[in-house]
Amino acid sequence: MKVDITKEDFGTLCVCAIRYCFGRQSYMPSLVQGICGAYLKELSDKDIIVMVEDCEFQERMQLYGDKVIDKPGWLAWRDKVLAEKKRRRLK
């Protein structure tokens, strides 16, 4: 099945999906991180910046979920998004 969607709308969906997954203690964060991560290069600069800021907020507020089970995956996701931000030379 093929779904037509604009790049802007896809980026918005990715941001929303990641936000939905913060604090969830289930398989969903790794699933969504995997899907969104496969398309990081396609997302807008704004989407990347928002994802980095969201990760920083979650870490500051200690909302990543379980420190042993959930946090390592979120830190890996943060590092992946930060690497994309750095690759693009975004501030």
N, C-alpha and C positions, 0 to 999 in steps of 0.2 A: 504494500500500500504506500502511496506517495501522498504527502500532505504539502500543499503550497503554503509557505509562510515567509514573511519578509525577514531579513537578517535582524532588523531592529526588534521585531516581535520575538524572534527566537532568543535573542540576547535577554530580553525582558523575562521570558519564560525560564531561562537558566538562572537568572538572579533570583526569581521567585522560588524556584525549586530548591536552590541552595539554602535560601532563608528558611524555607519550610523544614528543612532537615536539621537545622541547628538544634541541639539539645535532644534530638530523637535517639533513643537507644534501641535501634533496630538495624536491619539490613539496608534501609533506605538511603542513609547518607553515602555509603560506599557506592551504591548503585547510581545515584544522581551525580556524585563526584566523577565517576567513571564516564558517564554519558557527556556531562558538561566539559570534562577535561579533554575529551577527544576533539572538541570543537573550540578550544580556547583561542586558537589563532584566528577563528572566524568572528569572534565577539568583538564588539566595539571597544575603543579605549575606555569609554565611560563605564561599560559593563565590567571591565577588568578592575578599574579603580573602585567601583562600588563593591565588588567581591572582596578586594583586599581590605577595604574599610570595614566591611561586615565581619570579616575574620578577626580583625584587630579589636573590634567592639566585643565580639564573643569572648575573646581571650581576656580582655580587660575586665569583663563582667563575670568571668568564670562560668560561661554558659555552654561549654562544649559537650557537656554530658559527663559520663563516667571518665575519671582521670586515667584509668588503665585501659578501658575498652574503646571509648569514643575519641578522647583527646588526641591520641597519636595519629589517627586518620585525618582529623581536622588540621593538625599541624602539618601533615604531609600535603594536604590540599592547599593550605595557606602558602606553603613553600612553592608549590606548583604555580599558583596564581601570581605570587611575587616574582617568580622567574620570568613569567610572561610579561609582567609589568616592566621589569628590568630590560628584557629583550627589546621592548618597544621604546625604552628610554622615557617612560612616563614619570611624572612627578607625583 
